[in-house]
Amino acid sequence: MYVKDFKWEKGMTVKKMVDDMANLGYQSVQLAKASEVIVKMKKNSAKTYLTFTSNMVSCGLRGFFAQVVKLKVADILVTTVGGIEEDIMKSLGEKFTIGSFSADDVELHEKGVNRVGNVFIKNESYMKFENWINPVLTKLYEKQKRWTPSELLREIGLILDDEDSILYQAAKQEVPIFCPAITDGSFGFHLYLFQQKHRDFVIDVVADFGNILFTSSYDEKKAVIALGGSISKHHAILSTLLNGGASYAVYMTTAHKTSGSMSGATTNEAKSWGKVKDESDVATVHGDVTITFPLAMIRALEIFEEEGLLPFGGKVDE
């Protein structure tokens, strides 16, 4: 393959653009490879884990994740609790503001505004979440006393009525959401407070570890799309390790392998653990997921639509 000059063409599709980017070199090659691996995942009926951290829900990727779930491209979701909280907040009508990375953080604190990069979230949004979640917890407690996080999140998703909600779409499409560190945020604090009043109320994260292990089997083909790192990425690839390893893996991250972190660990490093099979199709893309994931996934979706592989005729508003 030779390097080719990239040129804009009138009416260029995302598929055409990403295909042409494959000839640029550098990370563009990996981006095109990542999209191709995603296509192979679906065409070969691999059980696909989509993992992402909460900051990706803080930004506008939330609705895209919900679309991906509705179009049956992901079979299992793994995330961190901030994404759960913020998905609910947005379903309740809360709006997050695009600000600046260099904002005066002391001034923001005085105004009751919390900064996630260049995204601003008001304290009032958390207050609205608190006012909503407590009656929901009471209702669920009356139904049963012991819940795994995935069971709890499914019940909450069934309560929400928002097509752009990850929780709603996952519950509707029967896609489990695993949140191993469900206590690591505002939601966890309210779970703790609720348990102080109801001592027999239990959130069983260990049982949910067993649940995620049984979402796939040793004989099934398995795939992972890991956006960022953290516990969400590791929970999925640990499951594939215990079930024979993933046949397909796409990692997208801003971290680098020299840190020795889960976020920076590449698909090649995963092979040393058996989390990814030696002969697997893999790609690691370094870059901002708000840019890389939409490009890679939309190219894949355009191929799926062309080949009739999407439900609802590819329409997401039905």
C-alpha positions in Angstrom: 0.0 0.0 0.0 1.3 3.4 -0.9 0.6 6.8 0.6 -2.0 8.7 -1.4 -3.0 12.3 -1.3 -6.3 12.9 0.5 -8.8 15.0 -1.4 -12.3 16.1 -0.7 -15.1 15.0 -3.1 -18.5 16.5 -3.4 -21.0 14.3 -1.6 -18.3 12.4 0.2 -19.7 9.9 2.7 -18.1 9.0 6.0 -17.2 5.6 4.6 -15.4 7.1 1.6 -13.6 9.6 3.8 -12.4 7.0 6.3 -11.4 4.6 3.5 -9.3 7.3 1.9 -7.8 8.2 5.3 -6.4 4.6 5.4 -3.8 5.8 2.8 -2.6 8.8 4.8 -0.4 7.0 7.3 -0.1 7.6 11.1 -3.3 7.2 13.1 -5.6 7.5 10.1 -4.5 4.0 9.2 -5.5 2.7 12.6 -8.8 4.5 12.5 -9.7 2.8 9.2 -8.5 -0.5 10.6 -10.6 0.0 13.7 -13.7 0.6 11.6 -13.0 -2.6 9.5 -12.6 -4.6 12.7 -16.0 -3.3 13.9 -17.5 -4.5 10.6 -16.0 -8.0 11.1 -17.4 -8.2 14.6 -21.0 -7.9 13.4 -20.6 -9.9 10.2 -19.1 -12.8 12.2 -21.8 -12.6 14.9 -19.3 -11.9 17.7 -20.7 -11.1 21.1 -19.6 -7.5 21.4 -18.8 -5.6 24.6 -18.9 -1.8 24.3 -17.1 -0.1 27.2 -16.8 3.6 27.9 -16.0 6.0 30.7 -18.4 8.6 32.1 -16.8 11.6 30.5 -18.0 10.3 27.1 -21.6 10.6 28.4 -20.9 14.1 29.8 -20.3 15.1 26.2 -22.7 14.5 23.3 -21.7 10.9 22.6 -24.5 9.7 24.9 -27.2 9.7 22.2 -24.9 8.0 19.8 -24.2 5.2 22.3 -28.0 4.8 22.6 -28.3 4.5 18.8 -25.6 1.9 18.6 -27.5 -0.1 21.2 -30.8 0.3 19.3 -29.2 -0.8 16.1 -27.9 -4.0 17.8 -24.2 -3.3 17.3 -23.4 -3.8 21.0 -24.5 -6.8 23.1 -23.1 -5.8 26.5 -22.3 -2.4 27.9 -19.8 -1.7 30.7 -19.4 1.8 32.1 -18.6 3.9 35.1 -21.3 5.4 37.4 -20.9 9.0 36.3 -22.2 8.0 32.9 -25.3 6.4 34.6 -26.0 9.6 36.6 -25.5 11.9 33.6 -27.6 9.7 31.3 -30.5 10.0 33.9 -29.9 13.8 34.3 -30.2 14.4 30.6 -33.3 12.2 30.4 -34.8 14.5 33.1 -34.1 17.5 30.8 -30.9 18.8 32.3 -28.6 20.6 29.9 -24.8 20.6 30.1 -22.8 23.6 28.8 -19.8 23.8 26.6 -17.3 26.0 28.3 -13.5 26.3 28.3 -10.6 24.1 29.5 -9.0 27.2 30.9 -12.0 28.5 32.9 -11.5 30.0 36.4 -12.3 26.9 38.5 -12.5 28.9 41.8 -15.1 31.1 40.2 -17.0 28.1 38.8 -17.0 26.5 42.3 -18.5 29.7 43.8 -21.2 29.6 41.1 -22.0 25.9 41.8 -20.7 24.7 38.5 -18.5 21.6 38.0 -16.1 21.3 35.1 -15.4 18.1 33.2 -12.8 19.2 30.7 -14.6 21.9 28.8 -18.1 20.7 29.8 -19.9 22.4 32.7 -22.4 20.7 34.9 -24.4 22.7 37.5 -25.0 21.5 41.0 -28.7 21.8 40.3 -28.4 18.9 37.9 -27.2 16.7 40.7 -29.9 17.9 43.0 -32.5 17.1 40.4 -31.0 13.6 40.1 -31.1 13.2 43.8 -34.8 14.2 44.0 -35.6 11.7 41.2 -33.5 8.7 42.3 -34.7 8.5 45.9 -38.3 7.7 45.2 -37.1 5.2 42.5 -35.0 3.4 45.0 -37.9 3.2 47.4 -40.1 1.7 44.7 -37.4 -0.8 43.8 -36.8 -1.7 47.4 -40.5 -2.5 47.8 -40.1 -4.9 44.8 -37.1 -6.7 46.2 -34.3 -6.1 48.7 -31.3 -7.4 46.9 -30.1 -6.2 43.5 -27.1 -6.6 41.3 -26.1 -3.3 39.6 -27.1 -4.6 36.1 -30.6 -5.6 37.4 -31.0 -2.2 39.1 -30.0 -0.3 35.9 -32.3 -2.3 33.8 -35.2 -1.4 36.1 -34.3 2.2 36.0 -34.0 2.1 32.2 -37.6 0.7 32.0 -38.8 3.7 34.0 -37.2 6.3 31.7 -38.9 7.3 28.5 -36.2 8.8 26.4 -35.1 7.4 23.0 -31.7 9.1 23.5 -31.1 7.4 26.9 -28.5 4.7 27.1 -30.3 3.1 30.0 -33.7 3.2 28.2 -32.4 1.7 24.9 -30.4 -1.0 26.8 -33.4 -2.0 28.8 -35.6 -2.0 25.7 -33.2 -4.1 23.6 -32.3 -6.4 26.5 -28.7 -5.3 26.5 -27.2 -5.6 30.0 -25.3 -2.6 31.5 -22.6 -3.5 34.0 -21.2 -0.9 36.3 -18.7 -2.5 38.6 -17.8 0.7 40.5 -21.4 1.8 41.0 -20.5 3.4 44.4 -17.9 5.7 42.8 -20.1 8.8 42.4 -23.2 10.6 43.4 -25.3 7.5 42.8 -23.2 5.5 45.1 -23.6 8.1 47.8 -27.4 7.9 47.6 -27.3 4.1 47.6 -25.3 4.3 50.8 -27.7 6.8 52.4 -30.7 4.6 51.4 -29.0 1.6 52.9 -28.6 3.4 56.2 -32.4 3.6 56.4 -33.0 0.1 55.0 -30.2 -2.2 56.3 -31.5 -5.2 54.3 -31.0 -3.3 51.0 -28.1 -4.8 49.2 -26.3 -4.0 45.9 -24.4 -7.2 45.0 -21.4 -6.4 42.8 -19.8 -9.8 43.2 -22.9 -11.5 41.8 -22.8 -9.2 38.8 -19.2 -10.3 38.1 -20.7 -13.8 37.7 -23.4 -12.3 35.4 -20.9 -10.7 33.1 -18.9 -13.9 32.8 -22.0 -15.7 31.6 -22.9 -13.1 29.0 -20.6 -15.1 26.7 -19.2 -18.6 26.5 -15.8 -20.1 25.6 -17.1 -21.3 22.2 -18.6 -18.0 21.2 -16.7 -15.4 19.2 -16.2 -12.4 21.4 -15.3 -8.7 20.6 -14.5 -5.6 22.6 -14.8 -2.0 21.7 -13.0 -0.2 24.6 -13.3 3.6 24.6 -10.9 5.0 27.2 -9.8 2.6 29.9 -10.5 2.3 33.6 -12.5 -0.4 35.3 -15.1 -0.5 32.4 -12.5 -1.7 29.9 -10.8 -4.1 32.3 -14.1 -5.7 33.4 -14.9 -6.6 29.8 -11.5 -7.9 28.8 -11.2 -9.9 32.0 -14.5 -11.6 31.0 -13.1 -12.4 27.6 -9.9 -13.8 29.2 -11.9 -16.2 31.4 -13.8 -17.3 28.3 -10.9 -17.9 25.9 -10.1 -14.4 24.7 -11.6 -12.0 22.2 -11.4 -12.6 18.5 -11.8 -8.9 17.8 -10.7 -5.8 19.7 -10.7 -2.1 19.1 -9.2 0.2 21.7 -9.5 4.0 21.4 -7.7 6.2 23.9 -5.6 9.2 24.6 -3.3 7.3 27.0 -0.1 5.7 25.9 1.5 2.3 26.6 4.5 3.7 28.4 2.3 4.6 31.4 1.6 0.9 32.2 -2.0 1.8 32.8 -5.2 0.0 31.8 -6.1 3.1 29.7 -2.8 2.9 27.8 -2.6 -0.8 27.4 -2.7 -1.8 23.7 -4.4 -4.8 22.1 -1.0 -6.4 21.7 -0.4 -6.1 25.4 -3.7 -7.8 26.0 -2.5 -10.8 24.0 0.2 -11.5 26.7 -2.7 -12.0 29.2 -4.9 -14.0 26.8 -7.6 -11.3 26.9 -7.2 -11.1 23.2 -6.4 -14.1 21.1 -3.1 -14.4 19.3 -4.7 -14.5 15.9 -7.3 -11.8 16.6 -8.2 -8.8 14.4 -7.3 -5.7 16.5 -6.7 -2.0 16.2 -5.5 0.6 18.8 -6.3 4.2 17.9 -4.7 7.1 19.8 -6.9 10.2 19.8 -9.9 11.9 21.3 -12.9 9.4 21.3 -15.3 12.2 20.4 -13.6 12.3 17.0 -12.3 8.8 16.4 -15.4 6.7 17.5 -18.0 8.5 15.5 -15.9 8.3 12.3 -15.1 4.6 12.8 -18.6 3.6 13.8 -20.5 5.6 11.3 -18.4 4.1 8.5 -19.3 0.7 9.9 -23.0 1.7 10.1 -23.0 2.8 6.5 -21.7 -0.6 5.4 -24.3 -2.4 7.6 -27.0 -0.3 6.0 -25.8 -1.0 2.5 -25.8 -4.7 3.2 -29.1 -4.8 5.0 -27.6 -5.8 8.4 -29.3 -3.2 10.5 -32.8 -3.6 12.2 -35.6 -1.3 11.3 -34.2 -0.8 7.8 -31.4 1.2 9.5 -33.8 3.7 10.8 -33.4 4.7 14.4 -36.6 6.7 14.9 -39.0 3.7 14.9 
